[in-house]
Amino acid sequence: MSQIVCAGILAASSMSATASSPEAWDALYSSTKQACLQKSALKNPKVIEGPVLFAGDILYKIRGKWPQAHMQGKTGKVYCLHPYPSGEPEIVDAR
């Protein structure tokens, strides 16, 4: 019996783990970045930091111009937390 258990453990440990390809990560970063830029509502938004990868979320810091007339074209910064592989990004002001 112990030989069967040992054989099972050895077989399981010898299996290679499958990881996402670099292309898959690039596609994920690209899609979450675009969603964050759009959701930011800033004019001419650009990612200035990120992606920062968390367990289940990707964080970006974005800079652009505030679109509201009363802001008179001032520069603004926001953080975008995007759950992955799917989900809606959340935007907060980066004061």
TORKOL-4160 file (C-alpha; in steps of 0.2 Angstrom, whole numbers, padded with zeros to 4 digits, m for minus):
95
<pt num="1" X="0000" Y="0000" Z="0000"/>
<pt num="2" X="0014" Y="0012" Z="0004"/>
<pt num="3" X="0022" Y="0009" Z="m0012"/>
<pt num="4" X="0006" Y="0014" Z="m0021"/>
<pt num="5" X="0005" Y="0030" Z="m0011"/>
<pt num="6" X="0024" Y="0034" Z="m0015"/>
<pt num="7" X="0021" Y="0030" Z="m0033"/>
<pt num="8" X="0006" Y="0042" Z="m0034"/>
<pt num="9" X="0016" Y="0056" Z="m0025"/>
<pt num="10" X="0031" Y="0054" Z="m0037"/>
<pt num="11" X="0020" Y="0054" Z="m0052"/>
<pt num="12" X="0011" Y="0070" Z="m0046"/>
<pt num="13" X="0027" Y="0079" Z="m0042"/>
<pt num="14" X="0034" Y="0075" Z="m0059"/>
<pt num="15" X="0020" Y="0083" Z="m0069"/>
<pt num="16" X="0025" Y="0100" Z="m0075"/>
<pt num="17" X="0014" Y="0114" Z="m0071"/>
<pt num="18" X="0006" Y="0123" Z="m0085"/>
<pt num="19" X="0009" Y="0142" Z="m0085"/>
<pt num="20" X="0001" Y="0156" Z="m0096"/>
<pt num="21" X="0012" Y="0161" Z="m0110"/>
<pt num="22" X="0020" Y="0178" Z="m0111"/>
<pt num="23" X="0008" Y="0182" Z="m0126"/>
<pt num="24" X="m0007" Y="0178" Z="m0114"/>
<pt num="25" X="0000" Y="0189" Z="m0101"/>
<pt num="26" X="0003" Y="0203" Z="m0114"/>
<pt num="27" X="m0015" Y="0201" Z="m0120"/>
<pt num="28" X="m0022" Y="0202" Z="m0102"/>
<pt num="29" X="m0011" Y="0218" Z="m0099"/>
<pt num="30" X="m0017" Y="0226" Z="m0115"/>
<pt num="31" X="m0035" Y="0223" Z="m0112"/>
<pt num="32" X="m0035" Y="0228" Z="m0094"/>
<pt num="33" X="m0025" Y="0244" Z="m0098"/>
<pt num="34" X="m0037" Y="0249" Z="m0112"/>
<pt num="35" X="m0052" Y="0246" Z="m0100"/>
<pt num="36" X="m0044" Y="0257" Z="m0087"/>
<pt num="37" X="m0039" Y="0271" Z="m0099"/>
<pt num="38" X="m0057" Y="0271" Z="m0105"/>
<pt num="39" X="m0065" Y="0270" Z="m0088"/>
<pt num="40" X="m0054" Y="0284" Z="m0081"/>
<pt num="41" X="m0064" Y="0297" Z="m0091"/>
<pt num="42" X="m0048" Y="0308" Z="m0092"/>
<pt num="43" X="m0043" Y="0317" Z="m0108"/>
<pt num="44" X="m0027" Y="0310" Z="m0116"/>
<pt num="45" X="m0025" Y="0297" Z="m0103"/>
<pt num="46" X="m0008" Y="0288" Z="m0101"/>
<pt num="47" X="m0003" Y="0274" Z="m0089"/>
<pt num="48" X="0012" Y="0281" Z="m0079"/>
<pt num="49" X="0014" Y="0266" Z="m0067"/>
<pt num="50" X="0009" Y="0248" Z="m0069"/>
<pt num="51" X="0004" Y="0235" Z="m0072"/>
<pt num="52" X="0006" Y="0229" Z="m0054"/>
<pt num="53" X="m0001" Y="0212" Z="m0052"/>
<pt num="54" X="m0010" Y="0206" Z="m0037"/>
<pt num="55" X="m0019" Y="0190" Z="m0034"/>
<pt num="56" X="m0035" Y="0193" Z="m0045"/>
<pt num="57" X="m0032" Y="0211" Z="m0048"/>
<pt num="58" X="m0021" Y="0222" Z="m0059"/>
<pt num="59" X="m0017" Y="0240" Z="m0054"/>
<pt num="60" X="m0013" Y="0255" Z="m0065"/>
<pt num="61" X="m0009" Y="0273" Z="m0061"/>
<pt num="62" X="m0016" Y="0285" Z="m0075"/>
<pt num="63" X="m0013" Y="0303" Z="m0079"/>
<pt num="64" X="m0023" Y="0314" Z="m0090"/>
<pt num="65" X="m0033" Y="0330" Z="m0091"/>
<pt num="66" X="m0049" Y="0332" Z="m0081"/>
<pt num="67" X="m0063" Y="0334" Z="m0094"/>
<pt num="68" X="m0074" Y="0345" Z="m0083"/>
<pt num="69" X="m0075" Y="0363" Z="m0089"/>
<pt num="70" X="m0072" Y="0370" Z="m0071"/>
<pt num="71" X="m0056" Y="0360" Z="m0069"/>
<pt num="72" X="m0049" Y="0371" Z="m0083"/>
<pt num="73" X="m0038" Y="0357" Z="m0091"/>
<pt num="74" X="m0029" Y="0353" Z="m0075"/>
<pt num="75" X="m0019" Y="0337" Z="m0075"/>
<pt num="76" X="m0027" Y="0323" Z="m0064"/>
<pt num="77" X="m0021" Y="0306" Z="m0058"/>
<pt num="78" X="m0031" Y="0291" Z="m0054"/>
<pt num="79" X="m0028" Y="0273" Z="m0049"/>
<pt num="80" X="m0037" Y="0259" Z="m0058"/>
<pt num="81" X="m0040" Y="0242" Z="m0050"/>
<pt num="82" X="m0045" Y="0229" Z="m0063"/>
<pt num="83" X="m0051" Y="0212" Z="m0058"/>
<pt num="84" X="m0045" Y="0199" Z="m0069"/>
<pt num="85" X="m0048" Y="0188" Z="m0080"/>
<pt num="86" X="m0064" Y="0197" Z="m0081"/>
<pt num="87" X="m0073" Y="0211" Z="m0071"/>
<pt num="88" X="m0076" Y="0230" Z="m0071"/>
<pt num="89" X="m0062" Y="0241" Z="m0067"/>
<pt num="90" X="m0063" Y="0253" Z="m0052"/>
<pt num="91" X="m0057" Y="0271" Z="m0053"/>
<pt num="92" X="m0051" Y="0281" Z="m0038"/>
<pt num="93" X="m0043" Y="0298" Z="m0037"/>
<pt num="94" X="m0024" Y="0298" Z="m0034"/>
<pt num="95" X="m0022" Y="0312" Z="m0023"/>
